[in-house]
Amino acid sequence: MANKRNQFPISNFSNDLGKQLEKTYDQMDLMILSIYEEAKRVQEEYWSKVKGITKEIYDQNKLSIVKRSGDDLSAMTFVVYAPIIKLDSNGNSHSLGMYWGKAKYGHKTKNGNGDKKVQRKSDHVSMRKAPSPYMPGRYESSQFKFNDHNIWQREIVLSIETKLAELRTLIFKLNLSYSDLKTVLEDIDIASKKNDPVEHSTLTTEAELLGELRQALHKFDMDPNRLTREQGQLLMNTPDSVLLNFDINPEIRDTYFG
Protein backbone atom coordinates (compact mmCIF):
# COMPACT_ATOMS: atom_id res chain seq x y z
CA MET A 1 0.00 0.00 0.00
CA ALA A 2 1.43 3.36 -0.98
CA ASN A 3 0.75 6.81 0.33
CA LYS A 4 2.83 9.41 -1.52
CA ARG A 5 1.75 12.04 -4.06
CA ASN A 6 4.23 10.98 -6.75
CA GLN A 7 2.85 7.43 -6.64
CA PHE A 8 -0.74 8.48 -7.27
CA PRO A 9 -2.25 10.92 -9.78
CA ILE A 10 -3.71 13.36 -7.28
CA SER A 11 -2.15 16.50 -8.74
CA ASN A 12 -5.41 17.09 -10.65
CA PHE A 13 -7.13 18.11 -7.45
CA SER A 14 -6.95 21.16 -5.23
CA ASN A 15 -4.37 21.23 -2.46
CA ASP A 16 -7.08 20.63 0.15
CA LEU A 17 -8.45 17.54 -1.58
CA GLY A 18 -4.95 16.32 -2.41
CA LYS A 19 -3.98 16.58 1.25
CA GLN A 20 -7.10 14.68 2.26
CA LEU A 21 -6.28 11.89 -0.20
CA GLU A 22 -2.73 11.70 1.12
CA LYS A 23 -4.15 11.55 4.62
CA THR A 24 -6.43 8.69 3.53
CA TYR A 25 -3.43 6.69 2.30
CA ASP A 26 -1.58 7.44 5.53
CA GLN A 27 -4.56 6.36 7.61
CA MET A 28 -4.85 3.11 5.65
CA ASP A 29 -1.20 2.36 6.32
CA LEU A 30 -1.56 3.23 10.01
CA MET A 31 -4.50 0.84 10.14
CA ILE A 32 -2.27 -1.94 8.79
CA LEU A 33 0.28 -1.21 11.52
CA SER A 34 -2.47 -1.26 14.16
CA ILE A 35 -3.74 -4.61 12.88
CA TYR A 36 -0.14 -5.86 12.94
CA GLU A 37 0.19 -4.93 16.62
CA GLU A 38 -3.07 -6.71 17.40
CA ALA A 39 -1.92 -9.79 15.46
CA LYS A 40 1.33 -9.84 17.44
CA ARG A 41 -0.69 -9.68 20.65
CA VAL A 42 -2.77 -12.67 19.50
CA GLN A 43 0.44 -14.51 18.60
CA GLU A 44 1.84 -13.83 22.09
CA GLU A 45 -1.43 -15.07 23.60
CA TYR A 46 -0.98 -18.36 21.73
CA TRP A 47 2.55 -18.94 23.01
CA SER A 48 1.59 -17.89 26.53
CA LYS A 49 -1.18 -20.51 26.61
CA VAL A 50 0.95 -23.25 25.04
CA LYS A 51 3.91 -22.63 27.32
CA GLY A 52 1.62 -22.41 30.35
CA ILE A 53 0.06 -25.82 29.73
CA THR A 54 3.45 -27.32 28.89
CA LYS A 55 4.74 -26.15 32.27
CA GLU A 56 1.67 -27.65 33.98
CA ILE A 57 2.36 -31.01 32.32
CA TYR A 58 5.94 -31.05 33.64
CA ASP A 59 4.90 -29.82 37.10
CA GLN A 60 2.15 -32.43 37.41
CA ASN A 61 4.58 -35.15 36.40
CA LYS A 62 7.01 -34.08 39.13
CA LEU A 63 4.25 -34.36 41.75
CA SER A 64 2.82 -37.61 40.40
CA ILE A 65 3.65 -40.92 42.09
CA VAL A 66 3.67 -42.68 38.73
CA LYS A 67 6.02 -40.71 36.51
CA ARG A 68 5.58 -40.42 32.77
CA SER A 69 8.46 -41.56 30.60
CA GLY A 70 10.66 -39.01 28.90
CA ASP A 71 9.22 -40.02 25.55
CA ASP A 72 5.67 -39.46 26.79
CA LEU A 73 6.56 -36.02 28.12
CA SER A 74 8.26 -35.11 24.85
CA ALA A 75 5.25 -36.26 22.84
CA MET A 76 2.81 -34.33 25.03
CA THR A 77 4.80 -31.09 24.91
CA PHE A 78 5.69 -31.26 21.22
CA VAL A 79 4.34 -28.00 19.76
CA VAL A 80 2.69 -28.85 16.44
CA TYR A 81 1.73 -25.47 14.96
CA ALA A 82 2.90 -21.86 15.16
CA PRO A 83 1.04 -18.67 14.15
CA ILE A 84 3.26 -16.62 11.82
CA ILE A 85 2.84 -12.86 11.51
CA LYS A 86 4.78 -11.20 8.69
CA LEU A 87 4.97 -7.47 8.02
CA ASP A 88 6.54 -6.40 4.71
CA SER A 89 7.71 -2.82 4.18
CA ASN A 90 8.07 -1.01 0.88
CA GLY A 91 9.23 2.52 1.53
CA ASN A 92 6.47 4.20 3.52
CA SER A 93 3.90 1.47 2.90
CA HIS A 94 3.29 -1.92 4.49
CA SER A 95 1.58 -5.24 3.80
CA LEU A 96 0.68 -7.84 6.39
CA GLY A 97 0.27 -11.62 6.29
CA MET A 98 -1.10 -13.93 9.00
CA TYR A 99 -0.82 -17.66 8.52
CA TRP A 100 0.07 -20.96 10.22
CA GLY A 101 3.18 -23.07 9.91
CA LYS A 102 4.56 -26.18 11.53
CA ALA A 103 6.25 -25.11 14.75
CA LYS A 104 9.97 -24.60 14.28
CA TYR A 105 11.05 -26.46 17.41
CA GLY A 106 9.87 -29.82 18.66
CA HIS A 107 10.77 -32.01 21.62
CA LYS A 108 14.23 -32.47 23.09
CA THR A 109 16.39 -35.48 22.28
CA LYS A 110 19.40 -36.95 24.01
CA ASN A 111 22.81 -36.69 22.43
CA GLY A 112 26.39 -36.78 23.62
CA ASN A 113 26.16 -33.24 24.96
CA GLY A 114 22.84 -33.60 26.76
CA ASP A 115 19.35 -32.44 25.73
CA LYS A 116 19.01 -30.65 22.43
CA LYS A 117 16.00 -29.12 20.71
CA VAL A 118 15.04 -30.62 17.38
CA GLN A 119 14.66 -27.95 14.71
CA ARG A 120 12.48 -28.52 11.67
CA LYS A 121 11.47 -26.48 8.68
CA SER A 122 8.59 -24.11 9.38
CA ASP A 123 6.35 -25.29 6.54
CA HIS A 124 3.25 -23.30 5.71
CA VAL A 125 -0.17 -24.78 6.30
CA SER A 126 -1.96 -23.97 3.03
CA MET A 127 -5.14 -21.94 3.24
CA ARG A 128 -8.29 -23.24 1.61
CA LYS A 129 -9.76 -21.30 -1.28
CA ALA A 130 -12.34 -18.73 -0.24
CA PRO A 131 -15.87 -19.11 -1.68
CA SER A 132 -15.61 -15.55 -3.03
CA PRO A 133 -12.73 -13.66 -4.69
CA TYR A 134 -13.62 -10.80 -2.35
CA MET A 135 -12.76 -12.77 0.77
CA PRO A 136 -9.34 -14.00 1.96
CA GLY A 137 -8.31 -17.63 2.01
CA ARG A 138 -9.32 -19.52 5.13
CA TYR A 139 -8.25 -22.35 7.39
CA GLU A 140 -10.63 -25.15 8.29
CA SER A 141 -10.46 -27.03 11.57
CA SER A 142 -9.83 -30.32 9.74
CA GLN A 143 -6.50 -28.98 8.47
CA PHE A 144 -4.97 -29.02 11.95
CA LYS A 145 -3.88 -32.57 12.78
CA PHE A 146 -3.07 -33.80 16.29
CA ASN A 147 -2.47 -37.14 17.97
CA ASP A 148 -3.63 -38.42 21.36
CA HIS A 149 -0.61 -36.90 23.10
CA ASN A 150 -0.91 -33.33 21.84
CA ILE A 151 -4.67 -33.08 21.24
CA TRP A 152 -4.80 -30.51 24.06
CA GLN A 153 -3.32 -27.98 21.61
CA ARG A 154 -6.28 -28.20 19.23
CA GLU A 155 -8.60 -25.96 21.24
CA ILE A 156 -5.90 -23.30 21.57
CA VAL A 157 -5.08 -23.36 17.84
CA LEU A 158 -8.73 -23.04 16.79
CA SER A 159 -9.37 -20.26 19.30
CA ILE A 160 -6.39 -18.26 18.06
CA GLU A 161 -7.24 -18.90 14.40
CA THR A 162 -10.72 -17.44 14.98
CA LYS A 163 -9.09 -14.19 16.08
CA LEU A 164 -6.54 -14.19 13.27
CA ALA A 165 -9.28 -14.87 10.69
CA GLU A 166 -11.06 -11.68 11.75
CA LEU A 167 -7.86 -9.66 11.40
CA ARG A 168 -7.10 -11.35 8.08
CA THR A 169 -10.48 -10.25 6.75
CA LEU A 170 -9.85 -6.68 7.88
CA ILE A 171 -6.54 -6.59 6.03
CA PHE A 172 -8.06 -8.12 2.91
CA LYS A 173 -10.92 -5.61 2.80
CA LEU A 174 -8.51 -2.75 3.46
CA ASN A 175 -6.38 -3.86 0.50
CA LEU A 176 -9.47 -4.02 -1.71
CA SER A 177 -10.50 -0.50 -0.71
CA TYR A 178 -7.03 0.81 -1.38
CA SER A 179 -6.84 -0.89 -4.77
CA ASP A 180 -10.26 0.43 -5.80
CA LEU A 181 -9.35 3.98 -4.76
CA LYS A 182 -6.09 3.78 -6.67
CA THR A 183 -7.93 2.61 -9.81
CA VAL A 184 -10.47 5.44 -9.61
CA LEU A 185 -7.69 8.02 -9.33
CA GLU A 186 -5.89 6.48 -12.31
CA ASP A 187 -9.12 6.65 -14.33
CA ILE A 188 -9.51 10.32 -13.46
CA ASP A 189 -5.91 11.00 -14.42
CA ILE A 190 -6.27 9.25 -17.79
CA ALA A 191 -9.52 11.08 -18.54
CA SER A 192 -8.04 14.47 -17.60
CA LYS A 193 -5.07 13.97 -19.94
CA LYS A 194 -7.43 13.09 -22.80
CA ASN A 195 -9.83 15.85 -21.78
CA ASP A 196 -12.57 13.22 -21.75
CA PRO A 197 -15.29 12.61 -19.18
CA VAL A 198 -14.54 9.89 -16.65
CA GLU A 199 -16.23 6.64 -17.63
CA HIS A 200 -16.73 3.43 -15.73
CA SER A 201 -13.36 1.92 -14.89
CA THR A 202 -11.90 -0.43 -17.47
CA LEU A 203 -8.72 -0.93 -15.45
CA THR A 204 -8.23 -4.10 -13.48
CA THR A 205 -7.42 -3.59 -9.81
CA GLU A 206 -4.49 -5.32 -8.16
CA ALA A 207 -6.92 -7.29 -6.01
CA GLU A 208 -8.74 -8.56 -9.10
CA LEU A 209 -5.44 -9.55 -10.73
CA LEU A 210 -4.40 -11.48 -7.64
CA GLY A 211 -7.81 -13.13 -7.52
CA GLU A 212 -7.36 -14.22 -11.13
CA LEU A 213 -3.85 -15.46 -10.31
CA ARG A 214 -5.23 -17.57 -7.48
CA GLN A 215 -7.92 -19.07 -9.73
CA ALA A 216 -5.35 -19.83 -12.45
CA LEU A 217 -3.04 -21.62 -10.00
CA HIS A 218 -5.90 -23.77 -8.72
CA LYS A 219 -6.92 -24.53 -12.31
CA PHE A 220 -3.36 -25.56 -13.19
CA ASP A 221 -2.87 -27.73 -10.07
CA MET A 222 -0.57 -25.09 -8.53
CA ASP A 223 1.89 -25.25 -11.45
CA PRO A 224 3.17 -21.66 -11.92
CA ASN A 225 4.83 -22.52 -15.24
CA ARG A 226 1.40 -22.71 -16.89
CA LEU A 227 0.61 -19.10 -15.99
CA THR A 228 0.70 -16.27 -18.49
CA ARG A 229 3.86 -14.17 -18.51
CA GLU A 230 2.02 -11.31 -16.79
CA GLN A 231 0.67 -13.62 -14.08
CA GLY A 232 4.15 -15.05 -13.55
CA GLN A 233 5.57 -11.56 -13.05
CA LEU A 234 2.77 -10.75 -10.61
CA LEU A 235 3.59 -13.91 -8.66
CA MET A 236 7.29 -13.05 -8.48
CA ASN A 237 6.86 -9.36 -7.61
CA THR A 238 4.08 -9.49 -5.00
CA PRO A 239 5.15 -9.53 -1.31
CA ASP A 240 4.77 -12.84 0.53
CA SER A 241 2.22 -11.46 2.97
CA VAL A 242 -0.05 -10.23 0.16
CA LEU A 243 0.14 -13.58 -1.66
CA LEU A 244 -0.79 -15.40 1.53
CA ASN A 245 -3.82 -13.16 2.00
CA PHE A 246 -4.96 -14.39 -1.42
CA ASP A 247 -4.38 -18.06 -0.55
CA ILE A 248 -1.19 -18.26 -2.65
CA ASN A 249 1.81 -20.00 -1.11
CA PRO A 250 4.93 -17.88 -1.84
CA GLU A 251 7.03 -21.06 -1.96
CA ILE A 252 5.43 -21.79 -5.36
CA ARG A 253 7.95 -19.30 -6.75
CA ASP A 254 10.70 -21.89 -6.21
CA THR A 255 9.23 -24.03 -8.99
CA TYR A 256 8.69 -21.18 -11.46
CA PHE A 257 11.11 -21.08 -14.40
CA GLY A 258 9.61 -18.19 -16.35
C-alpha positions in Angstrom: 0.0 0.0 0.0 1.4 3.4 -1.0 0.7 6.8 0.3 2.8 9.4 -1.5 1.7 12.0 -4.1 4.2 11.0 -6.7 2.8 7.4 -6.6 -0.7 8.5 -7.3 -2.3 10.9 -9.8 -3.7 13.4 -7.3 -2.2 16.5 -8.7 -5.4 17.1 -10.7 -7.1 18.1 -7.4 -6.9 21.2 -5.2 -4.4 21.2 -2.5 -7.1 20.6 0.1 -8.4 17.5 -1.6 -4.9 16.3 -2.4 -4.0 16.6 1.2 -7.1 14.7 2.3 -6.3 11.9 -0.2 -2.7 11.7 1.1 -4.2 11.5 4.6 -6.4 8.7 3.5 -3.4 6.7 2.3 -1.6 7.4 5.5 -4.6 6.4 7.6 -4.9 3.1 5.7 -1.2 2.4 6.3 -1.6 3.2 10.0 -4.5 0.8 10.1 -2.3 -1.9 8.8 0.3 -1.2 11.5 -2.5 -1.3 14.2 -3.7 -4.6 12.9 -0.1 -5.9 12.9 0.2 -4.9 16.6 -3.1 -6.7 17.4 -1.9 -9.8 15.5 1.3 -9.8 17.4 -0.7 -9.7 20.6 -2.8 -12.7 19.5 0.4 -14.5 18.6 1.8 -13.8 22.1 -1.4 -15.1 23.6 -1.0 -18.4 21.7 2.5 -18.9 23.0 1.6 -17.9 26.5 -1.2 -20.5 26.6 0.9 -23.3 25.0 3.9 -22.6 27.3 1.6 -22.4 30.3 0.1 -25.8 29.7 3.5 -27.3 28.9 4.7 -26.2 32.3 1.7 -27.6 34.0 2.4 -31.0 32.3 5.9 -31.0 33.6 4.9 -29.8 37.1 2.1 -32.4 37.4 4.6 -35.1 36.4 7.0 -34.1 39.1 4.3 -34.4 41.7 2.8 -37.6 40.4 3.6 -40.9 42.1 3.7 -42.7 38.7 6.0 -40.7 36.5 5.6 -40.4 32.8 8.5 -41.6 30.6 10.7 -39.0 28.9 9.2 -40.0 25.5 5.7 -39.5 26.8 6.6 -36.0 28.1 8.3 -35.1 24.9 5.3 -36.3 22.8 2.8 -34.3 25.0 4.8 -31.1 24.9 5.7 -31.3 21.2 4.3 -28.0 19.8 2.7 -28.8 16.4 1.7 -25.5 15.0 2.9 -21.9 15.2 1.0 -18.7 14.1 3.3 -16.6 11.8 2.8 -12.9 11.5 4.8 -11.2 8.7 5.0 -7.5 8.0 6.5 -6.4 4.7 7.7 -2.8 4.2 8.1 -1.0 0.9 9.2 2.5 1.5 6.5 4.2 3.5 3.9 1.5 2.9 3.3 -1.9 4.5 1.6 -5.2 3.8 0.7 -7.8 6.4 0.3 -11.6 6.3 -1.1 -13.9 9.0 -0.8 -17.7 8.5 0.1 -21.0 10.2 3.2 -23.1 9.9 4.6 -26.2 11.5 6.2 -25.1 14.8 10.0 -24.6 14.3 11.1 -26.5 17.4 9.9 -29.8 18.7 10.8 -32.0 21.6 14.2 -32.5 23.1 16.4 -35.5 22.3 19.4 -37.0 24.0 22.8 -36.7 22.4 26.4 -36.8 23.6 26.2 -33.2 25.0 22.8 -33.6 26.8 19.4 -32.4 25.7 19.0 -30.6 22.4 16.0 -29.1 20.7 15.0 -30.6 17.4 14.7 -27.9 14.7 12.5 -28.5 11.7 11.5 -26.5 8.7 8.6 -24.1 9.4 6.3 -25.3 6.5 3.3 -23.3 5.7 -0.2 -24.8 6.3 -2.0 -24.0 3.0 -5.1 -21.9 3.2 -8.3 -23.2 1.6 -9.8 -21.3 -1.3 -12.3 -18.7 -0.2 -15.9 -19.1 -1.7 -15.6 -15.6 -3.0 -12.7 -13.7 -4.7 -13.6 -10.8 -2.3 -12.8 -12.8 0.8 -9.3 -14.0 2.0 -8.3 -17.6 2.0 -9.3 -19.5 5.1 -8.2 -22.3 7.4 -10.6 -25.2 8.3 -10.5 -27.0 11.6 -9.8 -30.3 9.7 -6.5 -29.0 8.5 -5.0 -29.0 11.9 -3.9 -32.6 12.8 -3.1 -33.8 16.3 -2.5 -37.1 18.0 -3.6 -38.4 21.4 -0.6 -36.9 23.1 -0.9 -33.3 21.8 -4.7 -33.1 21.2 -4.8 -30.5 24.1 -3.3 -28.0 21.6 -6.3 -28.2 19.2 -8.6 -26.0 21.2 -5.9 -23.3 21.6 -5.1 -23.4 17.8 -8.7 -23.0 16.8 -9.4 -20.3 19.3 -6.4 -18.3 18.1 -7.2 -18.9 14.4 -10.7 -17.4 15.0 -9.1 -14.2 16.1 -6.5 -14.2 13.3 -9.3 -14.9 10.7 -11.1 -11.7 11.8 -7.9 -9.7 11.4 -7.1 -11.3 8.1 -10.5 -10.3 6.7 -9.8 -6.7 7.9 -6.5 -6.6 6.0 -8.1 -8.1 2.9 -10.9 -5.6 2.8 -8.5 -2.8 3.5 -6.4 -3.9 0.5 -9.5 -4.0 -1.7 -10.5 -0.5 -0.7 -7.0 0.8 -1.4 -6.8 -0.9 -4.8 -10.3 0.4 -5.8 -9.4 4.0 -4.8 -6.1 3.8 -6.7 -7.9 2.6 -9.8 -10.5 5.4 -9.6 -7.7 8.0 -9.3 -5.9 6.5 -12.3 -9.1 6.6 -14.3 -9.5 10.3 -13.5 -5.9 11.0 -14.4 -6.3 9.2 -17.8 -9.5 11.1 -18.5 -8.0 14.5 -17.6 -5.1 14.0 -19.9 -7.4 13.1 -22.8 -9.8 15.9 -21.8 -12.6 13.2 -21.7 -15.3 12.6 -19.2 -14.5 9.9 -16.7 -16.2 6.6 -17.6 -16.7 3.4 -15.7 -13.4 1.9 -14.9 -11.9 -0.4 -17.5 -8.7 -0.9 -15.4 -8.2 -4.1 -13.5 -7.4 -3.6 -9.8 -4.5 -5.3 -8.2 -6.9 -7.3 -6.0 -8.7 -8.6 -9.1 -5.4 -9.6 -10.7 -4.4 -11.5 -7.6 -7.8 -13.1 -7.5 -7.4 -14.2 -11.1 -3.9 -15.5 -10.3 -5.2 -17.6 -7.5 -7.9 -19.1 -9.7 -5.3 -19.8 -12.4 -3.0 -21.6 -10.0 -5.9 -23.8 -8.7 -6.9 -24.5 -12.3 -3.4 -25.6 -13.2 -2.9 -27.7 -10.1 -0.6 -25.1 -8.5 1.9 -25.3 -11.4 3.2 -21.7 -11.9 4.8 -22.5 -15.2 1.4 -22.7 -16.9 0.6 -19.1 -16.0 0.7 -16.3 -18.5 3.9 -14.2 -18.5 2.0 -11.3 -16.8 0.7 -13.6 -14.1 4.2 -15.1 -13.5 5.6 -11.6 -13.1 2.8 -10.8 -10.6 3.6 -13.9 -8.7 7.3 -13.0 -8.5 6.9 -9.4 -7.6 4.1 -9.5 -5.0 5.1 -9.5 -1.3 4.8 -12.8 0.5 2.2 -11.5 3.0 -0.1 -10.2 0.2 0.1 -13.6 -1.7 -0.8 -15.4 1.5 -3.8 -13.2 2.0 -5.0 -14.4 -1.4 -4.4 -18.1 -0.6 -1.2 -18.3 -2.6 1.8 -20.0 -1.1 4.9 -17.9 -1.8 7.0 -21.1 -2.0 5.4 -21.8 -5.4 8.0 -19.3 -6.7 10.7 -21.9 -6.2 9.2 -24.0 -9.0 8.7 -21.2 -11.5 11.1 -21.1 -14.4 9.6 -18.2 -16.3 
